[in-house]
């Protein structure tokens, strides 16, 4: 699978919610194969991912994914982008594994019978054929996370957006998932508050209060971010909050 060279462009894209600016105007050209978006909780990372995915629209500026607006052209967005949410229960829609896996293919225009056949073939290849008719509720959180990844991969997007992909997983599951991500041919855009997860990225963006504070190779951005987090952690940063 080739990665589209034109990638993802944000052109002075801003997001405001309830009269408050969540993302200040951002102009970015995201073409690298492995991109990390680093920041504290509440910095706007998930909003940025949802903006790129076309799940929300900018109230100012423009977002282009491979040259098209992901909000207005959903079929093109589905072919170009997949998203893996932090909580699999926010992503899963159907009661059984086979239904969940086949849904995205049907959305892309594949007949239901063919979509189910593709889902079963994928489970067979993954050594999980016995999952097909299992209720999703019987899977562990790590297994549900893996199911969501398989559903995204079945749609063969050229870019996958990962929202804190290791949150809440035990160490063996983290390691298995990390190996799987590393082997994927797609462009991966990963948001996280953990700088160690981005050490091998091609590019890291540090987002703070909806603004890009730093943008460059991980060996330049991560030390500055880590030093600032250490400085904030050494002070009573929340002392001004009312109880």
Secondary structure by P-SEA (a helix, b strand, c coil): cccccccbbbccbbbbccccccccbbbbbbcccbbbbbbccccaaaaaaaaaaccccccccccccccccccccaaaaaacccccccccccccccccaaaaaaaaaaaacccaaaaaaaaaaaaaaaccccccccccccccaaaaaaaaaaaaaaacccbbbbccccccccaaaaaaaaaaaaacccbbbbbcccccccccccbbbbbccccccccccccccaaaaaaaaaaaaaccccccccc
